[in-house]
Amino acid sequence: MMTLLGLNAQECSSLWLTCPEAYVGQQVAYSHTYVDSFEPQEGSIAIATTGYFRLYVNGNLVSIPSYPMARAPYRESIDKTEPIAMRFDVTRYLQNDSNTITLLVCPSVLDETPAFSLRFEGVSTKNKLFVHDADKSWLCRPLNAYMTDCNAEFADGRMSINSICEVSKEEIMGWLPVEYAEDGRFDVSFLPFTSSYEYINKVEKLKYFSVDWDEKGISYDFGKGFYGLIRVTIRDAKPGQHIYISGSEYICSGHTDEQFLLRFTASWFRKIYITGDKLFRPKNVSKVEGLQIVPKIAQNLSF
C-alpha cells in the first residue's frame, strides 16, 4: 500500500541539501544507505523539494502508482518554485539490514538547481522509533540529463537511470558529498499544501505517420491533441547516435531496444517530428506512444 499525504512543515527535516557541482537545469541523483541494527517493521519517507523528483528505495521506484508517472510532486504552474512536500509509505520496500534511498531530482524551472529536505522514519519490529534526516553524509551525482529552455529534455542513454540506485565501489568516484543550501533560501511556513499528483490516464496510439526522405525524418500524428509525455522505443541504433524528438535530444546507448521517455517536461502534443544525425534511419524508430497525463487530488487515496 502506498499513500500520498499532505505534510506540515514540522514533518520534514529542517536541513536543505543541494549538489555543489550541478548546473542550472541539470538533473541530479542523491543517495544514501542507512545501515541499522534493528529490523524495520514499517517506515515512511517525507520529502520537501523545490523541483520534481522520483523516489527509489532499494532500487524500487516508489513514487508512482502504476505507469511511469510524469513527475512528483504535481505543480499547478510550471513557473511555481516554492517548496512543497509529500509523504510515502515505503514499508513494503524495506530490508532488514540496510536500506538505500535515492532521489532523482529535476528543477521545476530552468534557472534553478533544485534542493530537497528528507526524513526517513518508522518503527522497528521491537516497537522502537527511528528517525533519519538527510544530511551531509548523503552523496550526489550530476547526471547527463537536462531540462532545456524550450520545455524539453536532453538525456544520454549511455548512462542508465537504474545505475543511480546503487553506488558500487567502481562508481564511487563519480559521486560527490552534498552541501547545505543557502540559509534562509526556503520558507516552508505555508506547508501543508493540497496533496496532488499527476498520473497516466491513457496511452495514446498513433493514427498515421509519414517519412520525410529529404530530411530523413518522420512525422507522427496521434489524430487528436493531448497533454502528456512521449515515449519512443528505439531499435538497432549505434552507441552515441543522436535522435531528436520534438525539441528533445537523446543519445543512444546502442542496446537492441531502448526507450527515450520524457520524464518531467509534460506538454501538449498532437504531432511530433523525429529525426537524427547522419546515422539515423527511419527503421530505428520501433514504436511511438503518447502518455496522456492528468492531475488528481490524492487525499484519501491509496494504491
C-alpha positions in Angstrom: 0.0 0.0 0.0 1.2 3.5 -0.8 -0.4 6.7 0.3 0.4 10.2 -0.7 -0.4 12.7 2.0 0.0 16.4 2.6 2.6 17.4 5.2 3.0 20.2 7.6 6.4 21.9 7.9 7.3 20.2 11.1 7.1 16.7 9.5 10.1 17.4 7.2 13.7 17.8 8.2 14.9 21.4 8.6 18.1 20.6 6.6 18.0 21.6 3.0 20.6 19.9 0.7 21.8 20.5 -2.8 24.5 19.5 -5.2 27.6 21.7 -5.3 28.6 21.0 -8.9 25.3 20.8 -10.8 24.5 23.3 -13.5 21.1 25.0 -13.6 18.6 22.8 -15.3 20.6 19.6 -14.7 19.0 16.5 -13.2 20.8 15.2 -10.1 20.8 11.9 -8.2 21.0 11.9 -4.4 21.6 8.7 -2.5 22.4 7.3 1.0 22.4 3.8 2.5 21.2 3.5 6.1 22.6 0.6 8.0 20.6 -0.3 11.1 21.0 -3.0 13.8 17.2 -3.4 14.0 14.6 -4.8 11.7 12.2 -2.1 10.4 8.6 -3.1 10.8 7.2 -0.1 8.9 8.6 3.1 7.5 7.8 6.3 5.6 9.7 9.0 3.8 8.7 12.6 3.8 10.2 14.8 1.1 10.1 18.6 0.6 11.6 19.9 -2.6 11.7 22.9 -5.0 11.8 20.6 -8.0 10.3 17.4 -9.4 11.5 14.1 -8.3 11.4 10.3 -8.5 12.0 8.4 -5.2 13.7 5.0 -5.2 14.0 2.6 -2.2 16.4 -0.3 -2.6 16.2 0.1 -6.4 12.4 0.2 -6.4 10.6 3.2 -7.9 8.0 4.0 -5.2 6.8 7.5 -6.2 4.3 6.2 -8.8 1.0 4.4 -8.6 1.2 2.4 -11.9 2.6 3.6 -15.1 5.8 5.7 -15.1 4.4 8.9 -13.7 5.1 12.3 -15.2 6.5 13.9 -12.2 6.0 14.3 -8.5 5.0 16.5 -6.9 2.4 18.0 -9.2 2.5 21.8 -9.7 -0.3 23.9 -10.9 2.0 26.0 -13.0 5.5 25.4 -14.4 6.5 28.8 -13.1 5.9 27.7 -9.4 9.1 27.0 -7.5 8.0 27.1 -3.9 8.9 24.0 -1.9 6.1 21.5 -1.5 6.1 18.2 0.3 4.8 14.6 0.0 5.0 11.5 2.2 5.3 7.9 1.0 4.7 4.7 2.9 7.8 2.6 1.9 7.2 -0.4 4.3 6.9 -2.9 1.5 10.3 -1.9 0.1 12.4 -2.1 3.3 15.1 -4.6 4.1 16.2 -5.9 7.4 19.9 -5.0 7.3 20.4 -1.9 5.1 18.2 0.5 3.1 19.3 2.7 0.2 17.2 5.7 -0.6 17.8 7.5 -3.9 16.2 10.6 -5.3 16.3 11.6 -9.0 15.6 15.4 -8.9 14.8 17.7 -11.8 14.3 21.5 -11.5 10.8 22.8 -12.0 12.1 25.9 -13.8 15.2 26.2 -16.0 17.2 28.7 -13.9 17.5 26.7 -10.7 19.4 23.8 -9.1 16.8 22.1 -7.0 17.2 21.5 -3.3 15.4 19.0 -1.1 14.8 18.0 2.5 14.1 14.4 3.5 13.1 12.5 6.6 13.1 8.7 6.8 11.3 7.4 9.9 9.4 4.4 11.2 9.1 1.6 13.8 11.2 -1.4 14.3 10.0 -5.0 15.0 10.8 -4.2 18.7 8.5 -1.2 18.6 11.4 1.2 18.7 11.0 4.5 16.8 13.8 5.6 14.4 14.2 8.9 12.6 16.9 9.7 9.9 17.2 13.2 8.5 19.1 13.6 5.2 22.3 15.4 6.0 25.9 15.9 4.7 26.5 12.1 4.8 24.4 11.9 1.6 26.1 11.7 -1.8 25.1 13.3 -5.1 25.8 12.8 -8.7 25.0 15.3 -11.5 23.5 13.3 -14.4 23.9 13.7 -18.1 20.3 14.8 -18.4 19.0 18.4 -18.5 15.8 20.4 -18.8 16.2 22.7 -21.8 14.9 26.2 -22.5 12.1 25.0 -24.7 10.3 22.8 -22.1 12.1 19.7 -23.5 14.8 17.4 -22.2 18.2 16.2 -23.1 19.3 12.7 -22.0 22.3 10.4 -22.6 21.1 6.8 -22.8 24.6 5.6 -22.2 24.1 6.5 -18.5 21.3 4.2 -17.3 18.9 5.7 -14.8 19.0 2.3 -12.9 22.6 2.9 -12.1 21.8 5.7 -9.7 20.1 3.3 -7.3 23.3 1.5 -6.1 26.6 3.2 -5.5 29.1 0.5 -6.4 32.8 0.5 -5.4 33.6 1.0 -9.1 31.4 4.1 -9.4 32.0 5.8 -6.1 34.5 8.2 -7.7 31.6 9.7 -9.7 29.7 10.7 -6.6 30.2 13.9 -4.5 29.2 15.0 -1.0 26.1 17.1 -0.8 26.2 20.6 0.6 23.6 22.6 2.6 21.5 25.0 0.7 21.8 28.7 1.4 20.4 29.7 4.8 17.1 31.5 4.6 16.5 30.5 1.0 13.4 28.4 1.6 10.4 29.4 3.5 8.2 26.4 4.3 5.9 28.0 6.8 3.0 27.8 4.4 3.0 24.0 4.3 0.9 21.8 4.2 -0.2 22.0 0.6 -3.1 20.3 -1.2 -1.6 16.9 -1.9 -1.9 16.0 -5.6 0.0 14.1 -8.2 0.0 13.5 -12.0 -0.8 10.1 -13.3 -1.0 8.5 -16.7 -4.7 8.2 -17.7 -4.3 6.7 -21.1 -1.7 5.5 -23.6 -2.4 7.3 -26.9 -1.7 5.3 -30.1 -0.6 6.7 -33.4 -3.1 7.2 -36.2 -0.6 7.6 -39.0 2.9 8.7 -39.9 4.8 9.9 -43.0 8.5 9.8 -43.8 10.3 12.9 -45.0 13.0 11.4 -47.2 14.8 14.7 -47.8 15.3 15.5 -44.2 15.4 11.8 -43.2 12.8 12.4 -40.5 9.4 11.0 -39.6 6.2 12.9 -38.8 3.8 11.2 -36.4 0.2 12.1 -35.9 -1.9 10.9 -32.9 -5.1 12.2 -34.5 -6.0 14.4 -31.5 -4.3 16.6 -29.1 -3.5 15.5 -25.5 -1.4 16.8 -22.6 1.3 14.4 -21.5 4.6 12.8 -22.4 6.1 11.0 -25.4 7.8 7.6 -25.2 9.8 6.3 -28.1 11.2 2.8 -28.5 14.4 2.7 -30.5 15.9 -0.3 -32.2 19.3 -1.1 -33.6 20.8 2.3 -33.1 24.5 2.9 -32.8 26.1 3.8 -29.5 26.4 7.6 -29.3 23.8 8.1 -32.1 21.7 11.3 -31.7 17.9 11.3 -32.1 15.8 14.5 -31.9 12.2 14.2 -30.7 10.1 17.4 -31.0 12.8 19.6 -29.3 14.2 16.9 -27.0 17.5 15.2 -27.7 18.5 11.6 -26.9 21.9 9.9 -27.2 21.5 6.2 -27.8 23.2 3.5 -25.8 23.2 1.0 -28.6 21.1 -1.6 -26.9 18.9 -3.7 -29.1 15.7 -2.0 -27.8 16.0 1.2 -25.7 13.5 3.8 -24.8 13.5 7.6 -24.5 10.8 8.9 -22.2 10.2 12.5 -21.3 10.3 12.2 -17.5 9.5 15.7 -16.3 8.5 18.1 -19.2 4.9 17.4 -20.0 3.4 19.4 -22.8 0.6 19.4 -25.3 1.0 17.1 -28.3 -0.8 16.0 -31.4 2.0 15.7 -34.0 5.7 15.0 -33.3 8.6 15.0 -35.6 11.6 12.7 -35.1 14.9 13.0 -36.9 18.6 12.4 -36.1 22.2 12.7 -37.1 23.8 11.1 -40.2 23.4 7.6 -38.7 19.7 7.9 -38.2 17.4 5.7 -40.2 13.5 5.7 -40.0 13.7 2.0 -39.1 15.5 3.0 -35.8 12.1 4.1 -34.5 10.3 1.0 -33.4 7.3 2.5 -31.5 6.0 5.9 -30.6 3.4 6.3 -27.8 1.7 9.3 -26.2 1.2 9.1 -22.4 -1.8 11.2 -21.5 -1.5 12.6 -18.0 -3.9 14.4 -15.8 -3.7 15.9 -12.3 -5.6 14.1 -9.5 -6.1 15.0 -5.8 -4.5 12.3 -3.7 -6.3 12.9 -0.4 -7.9 9.8 1.0 -6.5 7.7 -1.9 -4.1 4.7 -1.7 -2.6 2.3 -4.2 
